[in-house]
């Protein structure tokens, strides 16, 4: 069975965006080869990206406009060429390459995808969409890129959880620039 993996940038105090979705707290200027390698491993192990509608335009516009001379160009090509499924109740289509929009039930779609042949499935967000996946217990692995900052208010992804959820640490890696990557899997026992 394929795994659903979440990769998310997060603050030390557990926020994934500011109150209005601001991401200005992220310091991606200090990304080093180790962090880029982790990001590449996640996308290389996946053949599908899931996203909520609200973050899709920014995501697609960013990656589809990376210039060939940019150090991000090869990674951007992976993002563009990977199939993307966007969940939306209000939008029927979104401009961009390899994008399919669905209004089908989230749990049904994810379980169908997990049972199909292929590589794993990667989730990038947004906050509300990821919260729904967590609430339904659909995420198998969490990969948090923890930034050394406290923003004290904003959007969180665990607010919909009603019960305790135990995780098992897969890996912890501290990187230059202070970003720590914490990887967990769901404890199914």
Residue pairs with C-beta under 8 A, 6 or more apart in sequence:
1 114
1 115
2 113
2 114
2 115
2 116
2 118
2 119
2 120
2 121
3 114
3 120
3 121
3 140
3 141
4 50
4 110
4 113
4 114
4 120
4 121
4 123
4 133
4 138
4 139
4 140
4 141
5 42
5 45
5 46
5 120
5 121
5 122
5 123
5 139
5 140
5 141
5 142
5 143
6 122
6 123
6 130
6 133
6 139
6 141
6 142
6 143
7 39
7 42
7 122
7 123
7 124
7 143
7 145
8 16
8 124
8 125
8 130
8 142
8 143
8 144
8 145
8 157
9 16
9 23
9 26
9 145
9 147
10 16
10 144
10 145
10 146
10 147
11 25
11 146
11 147
11 149
11 150
11 151
11 154
12 146
12 147
12 148
12 149
12 150
13 150
13 151
13 152
14 156
14 158
15 25
15 151
15 153
15 154
15 155
15 156
16 125
16 127
16 130
16 154
16 155
16 156
16 157
17 23
17 126
17 127
17 154
17 155
18 24
18 25
18 151
18 153
18 154
18 155
19 153
19 154
19 155
21 54
21 126
21 127
21 155
22 154
25 147
25 149
25 151
26 147
27 147
27 149
27 177
27 179
29 177
30 175
30 176
30 177
30 178
30 179
31 177
31 179
32 175
32 176
32 177
34 173
34 175
34 176
35 145
35 175
35 179
35 181
36 75
38 143
38 173
38 181
39 75
40 75
40 78
42 122
42 143
43 75
43 78
43 79
43 82
43 122
44 78
45 119
45 120
46 82
46 119
46 120
46 121
46 122
47 82
47 83
47 118
47 119
47 120
47 121
48 82
48 83
48 84
48 85
48 113
48 118
48 119
48 121
48 122
49 79
49 82
49 83
49 84
49 85
49 121
49 122
49 123
49 124
50 84
50 85
50 86
50 87
50 110
50 121
50 122
50 123
50 124
50 129
50 133
51 59
51 84
51 85
51 86
51 87
51 123
51 124
51 125
51 126
51 129
52 86
52 87
52 88
52 125
52 126
52 128
52 129
52 130
53 86
53 87
53 88
53 90
53 91
53 94
53 101
53 129
54 126
54 128
54 129
55 124
55 125
55 126
55 129
56 84
56 86
56 94
56 96
56 99
57 94
59 79
59 124
60 84
60 94
60 95
60 96
60 99
63 76
63 79
63 80
64 76
64 80
64 96
64 97
66 72
66 73
66 76
67 73
70 76
80 97
80 98
81 97
81 98
82 98
82 122
83 98
83 100
84 96
84 98
84 99
84 100
85 100
85 101
85 102
85 109
85 113
86 94
86 99
86 100
86 101
86 102
87 101
87 102
87 103
87 106
87 109
87 129
88 94
88 101
88 102
88 103
89 103
91 101
92 101
92 103
93 99
93 101
94 101
102 109
106 132
106 133
106 136
106 138
107 136
107 138
110 121
110 133
110 136
110 138
111 138
113 121
114 121
123 129
123 130
123 133
123 139
126 155
127 155
127 156
127 157
128 155
130 139
130 157
131 156
131 157
131 158
131 159
131 160
132 160
133 139
134 157
134 158
134 160
134 161
134 165
135 160
135 161
135 162
137 165
137 186
139 186
140 185
140 186
141 170
141 183
141 184
141 185
141 186
142 167
142 182
142 183
142 184
142 185
143 181
143 182
143 183
144 181
144 182
144 183
144 184
145 179
145 180
145 181
146 179
146 180
146 181
146 182
147 178
147 179
148 178
148 179
148 180
165 186
165 187
166 186
166 187
167 184
167 185
167 186
167 187
168 184
168 185
168 186
168 187
169 182
169 183
169 184
170 183
170 184
170 185
171 181
171 182
171 183
172 180
172 181
172 182
172 183
173 180
173 181
174 180
175 181
